[in-house]
Amino acid sequence: MNHTASEVLEFVRENDVRFIWLNFCDLFGAQKRISIMADELESALEHGVSFDAHAVQGFKDVTQSDLFLYPDPSTLMVMPWRPGPGRVVRFYCDIRNPDGSVFANDSRYILKQVTGQCEGRGYVCKIGPECEFYLFKTNEDGEPTDTPLDRGGYLDMHPLDMGGDIRREICLTLDEMGIKPETSHHEQGPGQNEIDFKFSDALSSADNLQTFKAAVKSIAARNGLYASFMPKPIPEAPGSGMHVNISLAKNGLNVFKDIKEGQSNAAESFIAGILARIPEITIFLNPIANSYERFGKFEAPAYVSWSHQNRSQLIRIPAANGDKVRMELRSPDPSMNPYLGFALIIAAGLEGMEKGMALPAAANVDLYKADEALIKTLTPLPLSLDEAVRLAEGSDFVKSVIGDELHHKYIAAKIKEAGDFAAADDKAVFYKRRYFGVI
């Protein structure tokens, strides 16, 4: 949808809409919301709705705590699980200062800036995330337990797969919301699921991902289950990744379509740029201590490398044709802020194109079984939250994309988190208290 303000107001009047959800996220991707009544929407579109920014981690201090949410009319979406009478619609919001200027630490705004730079070079970046999650049983108080919904494995069917009806309900809900699911299946871990939806431009894809996660959690909860997007909720089981599929369109044509023959310099330089910057942006793609339990296991990458089709690589070029040819970045996980993550990935690719970076040779081997001599030639991904923070801390590239202030606040918060983790006597207890039941 791409509504104007007047069309939004008309839709609300004509469709028994009584409640408006104004959604945004903090620096770390946690979703926030203010709800207003429908007759307040016109004022919100014109003047915004104030909130206490001091109470949102990383936004403002108590001496200058006012910020305003302005609904983005293009993001109007009806919430199917809140039917009439008294329907609910949701908007994602732009965040502004009291004087009407843009709040520089609004991560959605940062992604807008980067996509604008991409379009200024004549390209549109298309992104399709593949998001995995676990379903856990809940206790009599509705709290999540450690017991997964089932003991199914990859592509298993009922009765090993007990999540089929939940995935079906999620897919039907997403389709009703205008987010087109493409595939859904049981993943490798017990109670682990994956639902993939159609790719879109980067901003819409980030919005859709936030909507997807909220829908999954809501539908799981109403079925007496808990949906977890924690990267590694079960130590001995596969982690949940969020593979990011990316392509570039120029004049409506996918420039990745010729990469299979090595005939797309733009696509190759874009990939080379991401490979060059991935160590210093990893903290934004894998932002919690638990993220680093996933690397190097169950097809999760461990090194900065690429290849065609090979699932042991950081970046692979899946077998596909035409518009579906793309690169797949396999390191991110679902705990990331997609606006910051996508912005940094795209900016790294654009830098590669601007500098005409050459794509290094493909690592056409199984890196989980590769010879030690080859492994020593590759750059490893960060092994811990602390290492990832240190790589990003001094990065002029990261500062140039997200700004000095956001960089300082984000890094400071992650240094503290890494310190808390290092001080924990029991890492499993830390993970459970800090992340499980939250992410």
C-alpha positions as CSV (number, residue, x, y, z in Angstrom):
1,M,0.0,0.0,0.0
2,N,1.1,3.6,-0.7
3,H,-1.6,5.8,0.8
4,T,-1.7,9.5,1.1
5,A,-2.9,11.2,4.4
6,S,-6.3,12.1,2.9
7,E,-6.8,8.5,1.7
8,V,-5.9,7.2,5.1
9,L,-8.4,9.4,6.8
10,E,-11.1,8.4,4.4
11,F,-10.3,4.7,4.9
12,V,-10.5,5.0,8.7
13,R,-13.9,6.8,8.4
14,E,-15.4,4.2,6.0
15,N,-14.1,1.0,7.6
16,D,-15.2,1.1,11.3
17,V,-11.6,1.8,12.5
18,R,-11.7,2.9,16.1
19,F,-8.1,2.3,17.2
20,I,-4.8,3.4,15.7
21,W,-1.5,1.8,16.6
22,L,1.5,4.0,16.2
23,N,4.6,1.7,16.0
24,F,8.3,2.4,16.1
25,C,11.4,0.7,17.5
26,D,14.2,1.6,19.8
27,L,17.9,1.5,18.7
28,F,18.0,-2.3,19.2
29,G,14.9,-3.2,17.2
30,A,12.5,-3.7,20.2
31,Q,9.1,-2.7,19.0
32,K,7.2,0.1,20.8
33,R,3.6,1.4,20.4
34,I,1.3,4.2,21.3
35,S,-2.4,3.6,20.7
36,I,-4.8,6.5,19.9
37,M,-8.4,6.7,19.0
38,A,-9.4,7.1,15.4
39,D,-10.6,10.7,15.8
40,E,-7.1,11.7,16.9
41,L,-5.5,10.5,13.6
42,E,-5.8,13.7,11.7
43,S,-4.1,15.6,14.4
44,A,-1.4,12.9,14.6
45,L,-0.7,13.2,10.9
46,E,-0.3,16.9,11.1
47,H,1.2,17.5,14.5
48,G,2.5,14.2,15.7
49,V,2.0,12.4,19.0
50,S,4.5,13.1,21.8
51,F,6.1,10.4,24.0
52,D,8.8,10.2,26.7
53,A,12.0,9.5,24.8
54,H,14.0,9.3,28.0
55,A,12.1,6.0,28.7
56,V,13.2,4.5,25.4
57,Q,16.7,3.0,25.6
58,G,19.3,5.0,23.7
59,F,17.0,7.9,22.7
60,K,17.2,11.0,24.9
61,D,18.2,12.1,28.4
62,V,15.7,13.4,30.9
63,T,16.5,17.0,30.3
64,Q,15.3,16.8,26.7
65,S,12.8,14.0,26.7
66,D,10.1,14.9,24.2
67,L,9.9,13.4,20.8
68,F,7.0,13.1,18.4
69,L,5.6,10.2,16.3
70,Y,4.3,11.0,12.8
71,P,2.4,8.2,11.2
72,D,3.7,7.2,7.8
73,P,0.5,7.0,5.6
74,S,2.1,4.5,3.3
75,T,2.3,1.9,6.1
76,L,-1.4,1.7,6.8
77,M,-2.2,-1.9,7.7
78,V,-5.3,-3.5,9.2
79,M,-4.7,-5.9,12.1
80,P,-6.6,-9.1,11.3
81,W,-6.5,-10.4,14.8
82,R,-8.3,-7.3,16.0
83,P,-11.5,-7.6,14.0
84,G,-14.6,-5.3,14.1
85,P,-16.6,-3.8,15.5
86,G,-13.9,-1.3,16.4
87,R,-11.2,-2.4,14.0
88,V,-7.5,-1.6,14.6
89,V,-5.0,-0.3,12.0
90,R,-1.3,0.2,12.4
91,F,1.2,2.7,11.1
92,Y,5.0,2.8,11.3
93,C,6.1,6.2,12.3
94,D,8.7,8.8,11.6
95,I,10.3,10.3,14.7
96,R,10.8,14.0,15.0
97,N,12.1,16.6,17.4
98,P,9.8,19.2,18.9
99,D,10.8,21.7,16.3
100,G,9.8,19.3,13.5
101,S,13.3,18.3,12.5
102,V,14.1,14.6,11.9
103,F,15.4,12.7,15.0
104,A,18.8,11.6,13.8
105,N,18.8,8.4,15.9
106,D,15.6,7.1,14.2
107,S,16.9,3.9,12.7
108,R,14.0,3.8,10.2
109,Y,15.1,7.2,9.0
110,I,18.7,6.0,8.6
111,L,17.6,3.2,6.3
112,K,15.6,5.7,4.3
113,Q,18.8,7.8,3.9
114,V,20.8,4.8,2.6
115,T,18.1,3.6,0.2
116,G,17.9,7.2,-1.1
117,Q,21.7,7.0,-1.8
118,C,21.2,3.7,-3.6
119,E,18.4,5.2,-5.7
120,G,20.5,8.2,-6.4
121,R,23.0,5.9,-8.1
122,G,20.2,4.4,-10.2
123,Y,19.6,1.2,-8.2
124,V,16.7,-0.2,-6.1
125,C,17.8,-2.7,-3.5
126,K,15.4,-5.6,-3.1
127,I,15.6,-7.6,0.2
128,G,13.9,-10.8,1.2
129,P,14.6,-12.1,4.7
130,E,14.3,-15.7,5.7
131,C,13.4,-15.7,9.4
132,E,13.6,-18.8,11.6
133,F,11.9,-19.1,15.0
134,Y,11.2,-21.7,17.7
135,L,7.8,-22.6,19.2
136,F,7.8,-23.5,22.9
137,K,5.0,-24.8,25.2
138,T,3.8,-22.5,28.0
139,N,2.9,-23.3,31.6
140,E,-0.4,-22.8,33.4
141,D,0.5,-19.1,33.9
142,G,1.2,-18.6,30.2
143,E,4.9,-18.3,30.7
144,P,7.3,-19.9,28.2
145,T,8.9,-23.2,29.2
146,D,12.0,-24.9,27.9
147,T,10.0,-27.6,26.2
148,P,9.7,-27.2,22.4
149,L,6.4,-27.8,20.7
150,D,7.6,-30.9,18.9
151,R,10.6,-33.1,18.0
152,G,10.4,-32.7,14.3
153,G,13.3,-32.1,11.9
154,Y,13.9,-30.5,8.5
155,L,10.8,-30.6,6.3
156,D,9.2,-33.2,8.6
157,M,5.4,-33.7,8.4
158,H,2.7,-34.3,11.1
159,P,2.9,-35.9,13.6
160,L,6.6,-35.1,14.0
161,D,5.8,-31.6,12.9
162,M,3.2,-30.1,15.3
163,G,3.5,-26.6,14.0
164,G,1.8,-26.9,10.6
165,D,-1.5,-25.4,11.7
166,I,0.3,-22.5,13.4
167,R,2.3,-21.8,10.3
168,R,-0.9,-22.0,8.2
169,E,-2.6,-19.4,10.5
170,I,0.4,-17.1,10.3
171,C,0.6,-17.4,6.5
172,L,-3.1,-16.6,6.1
173,T,-2.8,-13.7,8.4
174,L,0.2,-12.3,6.6
175,D,-1.6,-12.7,3.3
176,E,-4.6,-10.8,4.6
177,M,-2.2,-8.0,5.7
178,G,-0.7,-7.7,2.2
179,I,2.6,-9.5,3.1
180,K,2.8,-12.4,0.7
181,P,4.2,-15.6,2.2
182,E,6.1,-17.8,-0.3
183,T,7.1,-21.0,1.6
184,S,6.8,-22.3,5.1
185,H,8.2,-25.5,6.7
186,H,9.6,-27.2,9.8
187,E,13.3,-26.4,10.3
188,Q,16.1,-28.7,11.6
189,G,15.6,-28.0,15.3
190,P,12.8,-29.4,17.6
191,G,9.9,-26.9,17.4
192,Q,11.9,-24.8,14.9
193,N,10.0,-23.2,12.0
194,E,10.6,-21.0,9.0
195,I,8.2,-18.8,7.0
196,D,9.6,-16.8,4.0
197,F,7.7,-13.9,2.5
198,K,8.1,-12.2,-0.9
199,F,11.0,-9.8,-1.3
200,S,10.4,-6.0,-1.5
201,D,12.3,-2.7,-1.4
202,A,14.6,-2.5,1.7
203,L,12.3,-0.2,3.8
204,S,9.1,-2.2,3.1
205,S,11.0,-5.4,3.8
206,A,12.2,-4.1,7.2
207,D,8.7,-2.9,8.1
208,N,7.3,-6.3,6.9
209,L,9.8,-8.2,9.0
210,Q,8.8,-6.2,12.2
211,T,5.1,-7.0,11.3
212,F,6.0,-10.6,10.7
213,K,7.6,-11.0,14.1
214,A,4.7,-9.3,15.9
215,A,2.2,-11.5,14.0
216,V,4.1,-14.7,14.8
217,K,4.2,-13.9,18.5
218,S,0.6,-12.9,18.7
219,I,-0.7,-16.0,16.8
220,A,1.5,-18.3,18.9
221,A,0.3,-16.8,22.1
222,R,-3.4,-17.2,21.2
223,N,-2.6,-20.9,20.6
224,G,-1.1,-21.3,24.0
225,L,2.5,-21.2,22.7
226,Y,5.6,-18.9,22.9
227,A,7.5,-17.9,19.8
228,S,11.1,-17.2,20.3
229,F,13.4,-15.3,17.9
230,M,16.4,-15.8,20.2
231,P,19.4,-16.9,18.0
232,K,20.3,-20.0,20.0
233,P,17.5,-20.9,22.5
234,I,18.4,-24.6,22.8
235,P,22.2,-25.1,23.2
236,E,22.4,-28.5,21.5
237,A,20.0,-27.6,18.6
238,P,20.4,-25.5,15.5
239,G,20.3,-21.8,16.0
240,S,17.8,-19.5,14.3
241,G,19.2,-17.4,11.5
242,M,17.8,-14.7,9.4
243,H,19.3,-15.1,6.0
244,V,19.1,-11.8,4.1
245,N,18.5,-12.2,0.3
246,I,19.6,-9.2,-1.7
247,S,19.4,-8.1,-5.3
248,L,19.8,-4.8,-7.2
249,A,17.5,-3.6,-9.9
250,K,18.5,-0.9,-12.5
251,N,15.9,0.3,-15.0
252,G,13.7,-2.6,-13.8
253,L,16.3,-5.2,-14.5
254,N,18.0,-7.4,-11.9
255,V,21.7,-6.7,-12.2
256,F,22.5,-10.0,-10.3
257,K,21.0,-12.1,-13.1
258,D,24.4,-12.4,-14.9
259,I,26.5,-13.0,-11.8
260,K,26.4,-16.8,-12.5
261,E,28.6,-16.2,-15.5
262,G,30.8,-13.6,-13.8
263,Q,29.4,-10.9,-16.1
264,S,28.0,-8.4,-13.5
265,N,30.7,-6.1,-12.2
266,A,28.2,-4.1,-10.2
267,A,26.8,-7.2,-8.4
268,E,30.4,-8.5,-7.8
269,S,31.6,-5.2,-6.4
270,F,28.5,-5.0,-4.2
271,I,29.2,-8.4,-2.7
272,A,32.9,-7.5,-2.3
273,G,32.0,-4.4,-0.3
274,I,29.9,-6.4,2.1
275,L,32.6,-9.0,2.5
276,A,35.1,-6.1,3.3
277,R,32.9,-4.5,6.0
278,I,31.2,-7.5,7.5
279,P,33.5,-7.9,10.6
280,E,32.9,-4.3,11.7
281,I,29.1,-4.4,11.1
282,T,28.5,-7.8,12.7
283,I,27.5,-6.3,16.1
284,F,24.5,-4.8,14.3
285,L,23.6,-8.1,12.5
286,N,24.2,-10.3,15.6
287,P,23.6,-8.0,18.5
288,I,23.4,-10.1,21.6
289,A,25.8,-12.4,23.4
290,N,23.7,-15.5,22.5
291,S,24.2,-14.7,18.8
292,Y,27.7,-16.0,18.9
293,E,26.7,-19.4,20.1
294,R,25.3,-20.0,16.6
295,F,28.3,-19.3,14.4
296,G,30.1,-22.3,12.8
297,K,27.5,-24.9,13.7
298,F,24.5,-26.3,11.8
299,E,25.2,-24.5,8.5
300,A,25.8,-21.1,10.2
301,P,28.9,-19.4,8.8
302,A,32.2,-18.8,10.7
303,Y,34.4,-17.1,8.1
304,V,34.3,-14.2,5.6
305,S,33.9,-16.1,2.3
306,W,31.5,-16.7,-0.6
307,S,30.6,-19.3,-3.2
308,H,27.8,-20.4,-5.4
309,Q,25.1,-22.6,-3.7
310,N,27.5,-23.6,-0.9
311,R,25.7,-23.4,2.5
312,S,28.9,-23.3,4.6
313,Q,29.7,-19.8,3.3
314,L,29.0,-16.4,4.7
315,I,27.6,-15.3,1.3
316,R,26.2,-17.8,-1.3
317,I,24.6,-17.3,-4.7
318,P,21.6,-19.7,-4.6
319,A,20.6,-21.6,-7.8
320,A,17.9,-19.4,-9.4
321,N,16.9,-17.7,-12.6
322,G,15.9,-14.2,-13.7
323,D,14.5,-11.9,-11.0
324,K,15.1,-14.6,-8.3
325,V,18.9,-14.5,-8.8
326,R,20.4,-12.8,-5.7
327,M,23.0,-13.1,-3.0
328,E,22.2,-14.6,0.4
329,L,24.0,-13.3,3.5
330,R,23.8,-16.0,6.1
331,S,25.3,-14.5,9.2
332,P,22.4,-12.2,10.5
333,D,20.0,-13.5,13.1
334,P,16.4,-12.4,14.1
335,S,17.5,-10.4,17.2
336,M,18.9,-7.6,15.0
337,N,17.3,-4.2,14.3
338,P,16.5,-4.7,10.6
339,Y,16.6,-1.0,9.8
340,L,20.1,-0.6,11.1
341,G,21.2,-4.0,9.8
342,F,19.8,-3.4,6.3
343,A,21.2,0.1,6.1
344,L,24.7,-1.0,7.0
345,I,24.6,-4.0,4.6
346,I,23.5,-1.8,1.7
347,A,25.9,1.0,2.5
348,A,28.8,-1.6,2.5
349,G,27.7,-2.9,-0.9
350,L,27.4,0.7,-2.3
351,E,31.0,1.4,-1.1
352,G,32.1,-1.7,-2.9
353,M,30.5,-0.5,-6.1
354,E,31.8,3.1,-5.7
355,K,35.4,1.8,-5.2
356,G,35.1,-0.9,-7.9
357,M,36.1,-3.6,-5.4
358,A,37.1,-6.9,-6.9
359,L,35.3,-10.0,-5.6
360,P,37.8,-12.4,-4.1
361,A,38.0,-16.0,-5.3
362,A,35.1,-18.2,-4.3
363,A,35.8,-20.8,-1.6
364,N,34.3,-23.8,-3.3
365,V,34.7,-26.2,-0.4
366,D,32.8,-27.3,2.7
367,L,34.3,-25.0,5.3
368,Y,33.2,-27.2,8.1
369,K,35.6,-29.9,6.8
370,A,38.2,-27.7,5.0
371,D,41.9,-28.1,5.3
372,E,43.5,-26.0,8.0
373,A,45.8,-24.3,5.5
374,L,42.8,-22.9,3.6
375,I,41.0,-21.9,6.8
376,K,44.0,-19.8,7.9
377,T,43.7,-17.7,4.7
378,L,40.1,-16.6,5.6
379,T,39.1,-13.8,8.0
380,P,37.0,-15.3,10.8
381,L,33.7,-13.7,11.9
382,P,33.8,-12.3,15.5
383,L,33.8,-15.0,18.1
384,S,32.0,-13.1,20.8
385,L,29.9,-10.1,21.5
386,D,32.9,-8.4,23.0
387,E,35.0,-8.9,19.9
388,A,32.2,-7.7,17.7
389,V,31.8,-4.5,19.7
390,R,35.5,-3.7,19.6
391,L,35.6,-4.1,15.8
392,A,32.7,-1.7,15.4
393,E,33.8,0.7,18.1
394,G,36.5,2.4,16.0
395,S,34.8,2.0,12.6
396,D,34.7,5.2,10.6
397,F,32.5,3.4,8.1
398,V,29.8,2.6,10.7
399,K,29.9,6.2,12.0
400,S,29.4,7.5,8.5
401,V,26.3,5.5,8.0
402,I,24.5,5.7,11.4
403,G,26.0,9.0,12.8
404,D,28.4,9.6,15.7
405,E,25.7,9.9,18.4
406,L,23.9,6.7,17.6
407,H,27.2,4.9,17.2
408,H,28.3,6.1,20.6
409,K,25.0,5.1,22.3
410,Y,24.8,1.7,20.6
411,I,28.4,0.8,21.3
412,A,28.2,1.9,25.0
413,A,25.1,-0.2,25.5
414,K,26.7,-3.3,23.9
415,I,30.0,-2.8,25.9
416,K,27.9,-2.9,29.1
417,E,26.0,-6.0,27.9
418,A,29.3,-7.7,27.0
419,G,30.6,-6.9,30.5
420,D,27.5,-8.3,32.1
421,F,27.9,-11.5,30.2
422,A,31.5,-11.8,31.1
423,A,30.7,-11.4,34.7
424,A,27.9,-14.0,34.7
425,D,28.7,-17.2,36.6
426,D,26.4,-19.3,34.5
427,K,26.1,-18.3,30.8
428,A,22.9,-20.4,30.3
429,V,21.2,-18.7,33.2
430,F,22.3,-15.3,31.8
431,Y,20.8,-16.2,28.3
432,K,17.5,-17.3,29.9
433,R,17.1,-14.3,32.1
434,R,18.3,-11.7,29.6
435,Y,16.9,-12.9,26.3
436,F,14.5,-15.9,26.6
437,G,10.9,-14.7,26.9
438,V,12.0,-11.2,25.6
439,I,13.3,-11.8,22.0
